[in-house]
Amino acid sequence: MGNIAAFLLALAIVALVIEMLRRKKLREKYAVLWLIVGVATLVLAAFPRLLNIVAEYVGVQIPSNLLFAMSILMLLGVCLHLSWEISVVEDETRTLAEEVAILRTQLESLEQHRPGPAAPAAPAGTHTTERPVESSDS
């Protein structure tokens, strides 16, 4: 009975991952790990003696301890991978913010040195508090 529940749970996880992939809610590089975990759980639920054989081969006394150890190692790997991804994204965000600041400074410098009587137009998306210059001829 417990094997059927584990099998159905693993099947639901695999179906959820595939559905998230189909709807583009999960990227492929993250889905691969979860699909491997889901398929491994499916295999272990379908053939429960396999965990005993692997535990005996590895030298672990209780098969459930092997399962917990593998789960902890997998979760540590996922945390390490996500930390690496966050670090890469943080560096990219900082670089992009610096490039935008440089481009904004260059744009403001160009607008100040623009020849002509017309007042410089504010770039799209910016809000200025300056009033247009009124002519004193009228």
GITA-V18227 format. One record per pair of residues at least 6 apart in sequence whose C-alpha atoms are under 8 Angstrom apart, sorted by the first residue. I is the first residue (numbers start at 1). J is the second residue. D is the distance in whole Angstrom. If there is no record, write none. Layout:
i,j,d
I,J,D
I,J,D
This chain:
i,j,d
3,45,5
3,46,7
3,48,8
4,45,7
6,41,8
6,42,8
6,45,6
7,41,7
7,42,5
7,45,5
7,46,7
10,38,5
10,39,7
10,41,6
10,42,6
11,38,7
11,42,7
13,38,6
14,34,8
14,35,6
14,38,5
14,39,7
17,26,8
17,31,7
17,34,7
17,35,7
20,26,5
21,27,7
21,28,7
21,31,7
44,50,6
44,51,7
51,63,6
51,67,8
52,63,6
55,61,7
55,62,7
55,63,5
55,66,6
56,63,8
60,66,6
111,120,6
112,120,8
114,120,8
119,132,7
119,133,8
122,128,7
